[in-house]
């Protein structure tokens, strides 16, 4: 594990043997103008290699969600450059399903927008729902599903986009601990099988250690990378194991120092 001094500039670099699929170079984002301006990101530097699972943690308002929105193309940086190789899909904390469509319809819509021919969609929808263990719920509507099931549909919809990079903004944050643990296992299984790249935002440090190859700690607003922690705990992991708890404790201490240094949460 490497935790550099927070006071020194830090760049999270991909291993030299792997070309980055995601690169953020000197990115700043300011909202508003003049005395009302708020700086969310300040000269952020970040690289993620193909197939890596990287988690971002930081205090509220440190720019984690802002970064995902920039990478997804939903907003533009004030300065700096971003590059993402391949297609991206974004998952939010809420499933954001269309309530008038069935489970199958929500997934099929992503296929249609991707340009998949109509005749091919039913088979692909069936396969995607099988991947997330919802094959028996194709005709249900979102209001008939639990929160965890709705997030499974959202995950199937993201996979339907055949994304190379999956951007996840606290997708399990509103779920109970047992459901979250089940979805951790599902996501890890799908990631291991398909080897897409994941950038995952969370406030839950144990969740980050449970899932990630690397955990990046952001400073309080404006967001910069303060520390990069390689998670060397063998997979599969459990969120309650001593090794996960111990590393999560170290990262939590780093976060606490950042909050104290900047004077706000």
N, C-alpha and C positions, 0 to 999 in steps of 0.2 A: 504494500500500500504506500502511495506517495501523496503526502499532503504538503504542498509548498507553503511558504509563509504568505499569509493573506495580503500583506502590505506590498509584496512584489508583484509586478505584472505577470500574468500567467496565460499561456496558450495551451488548450487541450488539443494535442496533435494525434493524428492517426499513426499507427505503426508504419514504419517506412516501407514495409513490403506490401502494404495494402493501399491502393488509391482511394482517397476519400470519395464517398458518394454524396456527402453533404459537407459544404464548406461555408462558414460564416467569417467574413474578413472585415474587421473594424466597423461592425454594424452598430449604429446608434439610432435610437428612435425617440423623438420628442413629440409630445402631444400638446397642442395649444401654442400660443404665441406670447411674447413679451413676459410680463410679470406672472401671467397665468400658465406659463409653459411648465410642463412636467416631463422630466427625462426618465424614460423607462429603461432604456439600454444605453450603454456608453462604451463604444469601441469594443464590442464583444468579439472575441476570437474563438472559433470552434471548428473542429473537423471530426467527422464520424466516418469510419470505414464501412464498406459494404458488409451487411450481415451482422453488424454489431447491435447490441441492445444497450442503449444509454439512457440513464434516468437523470432528470434535472430536479434538484431540490433547492429551496430557498425560501426566505420570508415572504409573506404576502406582499404583492406589489413590486417584486423584484424583476418582473419582465418575463417570467417563464411563458405565460400564455401569449404574450406579445410576440415572443420569438417564434412560437409555433404558427401564429397567424401570418407572420412575415414569410416563413418558409412555405406555407400553404398557398401563398399568393393572395391572401385576403387583405393585405396591407403592404405598403412599401416602406423601406427604411428611410430615415432622414439623411443618413450617410452610410457609406460602406457598401459591401456587395455580399450577395447570397448566391449560392449555386447548389442545386439539387439535381443529381443525375437520375433520370427516370421519373416515373409517375409517383405522386404522393396521394395519400388519403388521410383525412383528419377525423379523429374521434373525440367527442366532447364528453364532459361529465354526464350530461343528459343524453339519452339515446337519439333524440331529435328525429324520431320516426314520423312518417306521414300517417296520421291517425285514420284516414279514410282508406288506406291500403292495407291489405293483408300482410302477414309476415313475408310470404313469397313475393307479393307485389313490391314491397319495399326493397327487397334484394334484386328483383328483376329490373327495377327502375335504374339501379346502378349499372346493370349490364346493358340496358338500352342506351343510356347516356355514353357508355363506353363504345357503342357501335356494334355490339354483338348481335348477329342476325336473330330475328324472332324465333325461328325454329330451333335454335341452339339454346335459348334461354331456359326452358323448363328443366332440362337435364343439368345445366350448370347450377340453377337455383337449388335443385335437389341435392347436388353434391356439396354445395356450400352450407346448406342447412345441416347436412350430415356431419360436416366438419365441426360445427358448434353444437351438435347434439340437439337439434331442434326439428328433425325431420318429421315429427308427428304434429307440428304446430304451424304448418304452411298456410292453413286457411284462417288462422286466428288473426285478430286485429290487436294493435298494441295495447289497448286498454284491458285486454283479457290476459295479459302477461305480467309476471312479476318484474321488478326492477332488474334483477339479474338476467332474466330471459330477454328483456328488451335490449340490454347491452350485448347479449349474444347475437341478436339480430343486427345491431349496429356493427358488430365485428364482422359478421358475414357480409354485410353491405360494403364495409371497407375492403374486405378480401375480394369482393366482386369487381372492384376497380382494378384488380391485378396490380396493386401498388408495389413499387420497389421500396418506398419509404413510408412507414406508418407513423404518423404524428398523433400522439395520444395525450389529451389534456385532462388529467385526473379522471380517466374513464370509469374507475371503480370507487371514486371517492364517496358516493352517496349510498353505497351498498353495505349490508351487514357483513361482519367479519367472516362468517362461514361462506357466504356467497362470493365474497371477494377472493377468498382462498381458492375456491373452485375455479374462478375465472383466471386467477394467476396461473394455475396449472394448464388450463385450456390455451391461454395465450402463449405460454412457454412451449407447449407442444406444437402449436401451429407455427410459431417462429422457428423452432428447431427443424420442422419438416420443410418449410418453404424458404427459410433463410432470407426473409426480407429484413430491412434495416428498421429499427425502432428508436424513436426519440420520445420519451415518456415523461410527462410532467406529473409530479406528485408532491403533496405535503407530508406524506407518510414515509419516513425515512426507512422503516423496516421493509415496507413494500419495495422501495428502491433497491435495497440490498438483496431482497428476495429475488428480484427479477433481472438486475442489470449485470452487464459485463463491466461497466464503468458508471460511477455516480459523479456528477458534476454539481458542485456547490456554487450557487450564485450569491453575489453580494446583495445586500439590501439596496433599494433603489438609489441610483440607477444600477441595473444589473450588469455585472462583469463576472467572468469565471474566477472564483477565488481559490478553488481546489478541485483536483481530479483524483478520485479514489478508484483504483482497480480492485474489483471484487474477485478474489481468487478462491472463494469457497466453492467446492465442487458442486455441480448440479447432479440430480435435482436437489433443490433446497426447500426447507420449510421455514415459514416466517417466525416460528417460535423457537428455533434451535439456538443453542448458546452462541455459535459462531456468528449467526445473523444478528442476534441481539447485541453482541459485543461490538461488531463493526458499526451497527446502527447507532450505538451509544457514542462512539468516537465522532461520527459524522454530526450527530445532534449537538455535541459540544462545539464543533466547528461552526455550525449554524448559530448557536447562541453567541459565540464570539463576534460573528458578523453583525448580528442584531445589536449587540451592545456597542460595537464600534460605530455604527451608523445612527444609533439612538432611536430606532423605531422598528416595529415588527411589520 
